[in-house]
Amino acid sequence: MKNLVFKLLLTFASFSIIACSSTNRLTMGITQPAQVSISSDVASIGIINRSTASEKNKVVDKIDKVLSLEGLNLDKEGAQNAILGLSYELERGNRFETVKIIEGQKDFEKGLGVFPSALSWEIVDQICQENRVDVLFSLEFYDTDTAVDYEMTMVRVPNNLGIVAEVPGHRIKLNTVIKNGWRVYDPANRTIVDEYISNDQIYSKGEGINPIKAFEAVIGRKGAVLDVSTDLGSNYASFTKPERIRIARDYFVRGSSNFKIAKRRALTGNWDGAAELWNAELNNSNLKVAGRAYYNMAISNEINGNLNKAIEFASKAYADYGNKEGLRYVNLLKRRVVNQQELERQLAK
């Protein structure tokens, strides 16, 4: 009974907090600039694979593969899948005229799980000129590392009668970490546009009445590694595209009767109608109410895409009326202005 009373009181308190809240939350969709900013005049993309082990690293590489129970070609095939994932996604975006996987290059020295030294601009120029591409994407390294956990245990297996029984057996757990790093070279501007490292993990478990049966149960790990590698390349390509996201904003709904009516208008999607009522409160003799009105007018202007005007209203809400939320909002809006300028630059033809 006491627990029931407590739950009822907690529920009532929660509803009271919601009912008494001075703000409501809205979400809106905005377009963010691409994380990897490729100049709008770039028409052709080249992709190279630097992840092949260099001669001086091959001994270490082979030892690592044996210790990790990796197939001899897993890293090679995984890197190829990452390249294919990147290429496919870049082509699918239809932004670039050509996307070319460049093969047959010299065996560039790689680092094991870390970035090698950047390519010299002389080499980048040579590759780009010979293949008629403007910008070079490079898979700088690709490496898989597998930790093995083996134990004797009881396993459940069906007998000849179809009855499941527990018998002594073997269990193998594999944790495969896939590490890859990319660079984007822009020879025209002599800049490395981006450096990016990502890691992913694949967990596999198998068990059986003998070690071979246990290992057979996790043999599908290779296919999972290749699939994840394709996704890693595809995901990196998506960084070259502007991204549509949703952002959240809180606006004031209490302070005067106009705020209450404006709340109902906002809830029906009539933001211009809500703004009319907020605008009427800008000269309210109550400084707190006026500050909230200025803040809400900033919200209205952001909804309509008038970011500079929104900054003016939010600044006044804080500077003239002491609305603490106004200062935080000004900083958010300034960041949005910078992002909007970058987006316009990226989309300029």
N, C-alpha and C positions, 0 to 999 in steps of 0.2 A: 504493500500500500504506500509506504514511504517513497519507494522508487517511482511509483506512478505519479504521486504528487510532485516529486522533484522534476520529472519529465514535463509535466504540464506547466510548471512554473518556468522551466527553461524555454519551452516553446513560446509561452506568453511573453517572456522577456525578449526573445528573438524577434517576434512580431512587433513588439513595442519599439525596439531599436530601429527596425525597418520603417515603421510608420512615422517615427520621429526624425528620420534622417533628413538633413537639409539639402541633400543632393540626389540626383538620379544619374544613372550611367547610360551613355549612348555609345554605339560603335559606328565607325564609318570606314569605308574602303579607300585606301590611298595606294598610289604606285610608287614604290621605292626604286631608286636608281640601281643598276646592276652592280653587284659587288666587285666584279672584274670589269673595269671600264675599258672597252675597246673603242678606239676612235671610230667615228662614223664613216670616215673615208676608207676604212679597211675593207677590202673586197675578198681577199683570199687568205685562208688559214692553212698553215702547215702543222703537222703533228709528228714529233719524233719520239723515239723510245730510248732513253739513256739507261734504262734499268738493267740491261744485260751486264752480267758480272765481268769486270775487267780481269785480265790475266793474273794480276797479283792478288786478286780477291777470290779467285775460283777455288783455291784449296779450302779457305775458310768457309766459303759458300757451300761446298759439298759436305763438309763436316756438319754444318748447321742443318743441312737437309737430312742427313742420316739421323742426327740426334732428335730431330723433330718428326721423324717418321713421314717425311714429305716425299712425294714422287719427284723424280729428278727434274721433271718439266713443269712442276706446279707453278713456280714463280714465273717462268717464261710464259706459260699459258695465261696465268692470272694477269700479267702485265699487258698481254695482247688483248685480253677482254676489256681491261680498263681503257685502252686506246680505242677499241671499237665502240665502247659505250660513249666516250667523249665525242668521237667522230659522228656517230649516229645522231646524238642530241644536237650538235652544232648544225648539222645538215637539216634536221627537222625544224629548226628555228627559222629557216629561210632568210636569215639576215645576211649571210655571206654567199657570194657567188660560187666559190669553190672551197671545199674542205678536203685536204689531201694528206693521207698518211704517207710519210716519207720513210722509205726503207733503204737498206743497203748502206747506211752511213757507217762511219768508223765506230769501233767499239769504245765508246766513251767510258772513262773510268767512273765508277759509281761509288757511293758510300753505302754501307750496310745499315739501312734504317735511318740514314741522315742525308741531308742535302750534300751533294758533291759541290765543288766550286762551280760557279756560273760559267757558262760557255763564253768564250771571248767574242767580242763583237765582230771580229774578222771571220770567225767560224759561222756565226749567225748570219752575217751578210752573205757568205758563200752559199749556205744552205738555202736561204731565201731567194737569192738571185738564180741559182741553178734550177729551183723548183717553181719559180715565179709565184711566190707567196709573200704576203705583206707582214704577217705576224706569225710567230712560232710558238706553239704549245709544246712543252717538253715534259714527258714523264721522267722526272729526275731520278727517282728510285721507287722500287716496288719490292716488298719483302714480306714473306709469311714466316711466322714463328709459332711453333706449336708446343705447348706444354702438355705432357702426358701424365695422367694419374692412373696407376694400375693397382688393383687390389683383388685379393681372394675374398669371395663373399658367397652368400647363399643366393641362388637365382631360381626363378620360377619357370619351369618348363613343363609342357604337357607330356604325359606318358602315352603308351600305346592305347590306353583306354580313354584317352582324351581328358584325363584328370590332371589338373595342374598340381605339381608337387615342387617343393623346395629342395634343391640339391646343391652340393658344393660347386662353385663355378668361378668365373672370372669376370671382372668389370673393368672396362677401359673408358676413361673420360679424357677428351681432348679439348683444349682451349686454344683455338687458332686465332692469332692476331694478324690482321692484314694491315700493313703500313705502306702508304704511298705518298709521294710528294711531287708537286707540279710547279713549273715556272712558266711564265708567259713573257716572251721576249718581243719587244717592239724596236726593230733596228732603225726605223726612220727617226725615232725620237731618242734612240740610245737609252731606253728605259726598260727595266724589268717591271712589267705591269703588275705582276702578282707572284707571290710565293705562297704555296698552300700545302699543308700537311693534314692528312686525315687518317684515322685509325678505325678499324672495325673489328669486331670479334665474332667468332662462330663457336658455339658450344656443341659438342657431339658426345654421345654416350652409347656404349654398346655392352652387352653382356652375353655370356654363353657358358656352356659346360667345359669349354677349353679355350685357350687364348685365341686360336684362329677364328672360332665362332664369334668371340667377342669383337675381334677386329673387323670381321665381315659386317657386323652390325653398324659400324661407323664409316664404312667405305664410301658412303654418299657424301662425306665431307668435301671431297674434291669438287663435286658439282656445286655445292653450296658456296665454296670459295670463289669459283668462277663466276657464279651469278652475282655475288656481292661485289666482285671486282668490276663487273660491267656497270653495276649501279653506281659505284664510286666515280667512274669516269663520266657517266651520264649526269650525276649530281654536280660535278665540277663544271660541266658545260652549262648547266642551268644558271651558274653564277654570272654568266655573261648577259643574261636577260634581265630587264626590269621585272620587279616582283610585285605582285598585287597582294597587299596584306590588309588586315583590319586593325584599327587602333581604337582605344577606349578613351573617352572623355567623361568627366563628371560636370554636371551643370546644376546650378542652384534652383530649388523649387519652393523655397520658403522665404518669407520676408514681408510679403504683402499679398493682397488679394490678386493682384496682377500676376504674381509669381505662380499662384495656384492655378489660375486660368491658363497661363502660358504652359504649365506642366501638362495640362490636358491636351492642349494644341500640339505640343511636342510629341506626346504619346501617339497621336494620330498621324504624325508625319508632317504636320503643318508648322515647319520651323520658321517660315517667314512670318506667320501669324504670331508665333511665340515671340519673335524678335520685336514686333511692334509693341508688345506689352513690356518687354524688358527695356526698350528704348524710352518708354514713358516714365520709367523709374530712374533714369540717369540723374535727374535733378532732385531726387528724394532727399528731404532734410535729414533723414536718418543715414549717417555715413555708411553704416554696415550694409543697409539695403542698396544704396547707390553703388557701393563697391561690388556687390553681387551682380547688379545690373550691368556694370561695365564688363565684369568677367563673362557673363552670359553673352554679351554682345560680341566678345572675342570668339566665343564658341560659334555663334551664328555666322560670323565672317569666315571662320575656318571651314565650316560646312559648305559655304558658297565659294570657297577657293581664294578668298581675299586674305592671304596670309599676312601681308604687311599691315593691313587695317586691323587684323586680329591682334597683332603685336601691339599696336597703339592702344587698343582697348584694354588688353591684359596689363600693359605697363601702367596705365592710369589706375586700374583697379588696385594695383599694389602700391604705387608711388603716392597717389593722392588719397586713397581710401584705406590703405593698410590691409588689403585682402591678401593674406599670406599665400593662398593658392595662385595668385596672379603671377608671382615671381617664378614659380616652378613652371607655370604655363608659358611664360615668355621664353624661357630657355628651350622648352619643347618646340615652340613655334619657330624660333631662330634656327634650330636644327632642321626643321622641315623646310625652311627657305633654302638652306644650303643644299639639301637633298634635291629639292625641286630644280634648282639651278643646274645641278649635276645631271639630273634626268633630262632636262631640256638640251644640255650640251650633247648627251649621248644620242638623243633622238634627232639632233639637227642634221639636215641633209646638205 
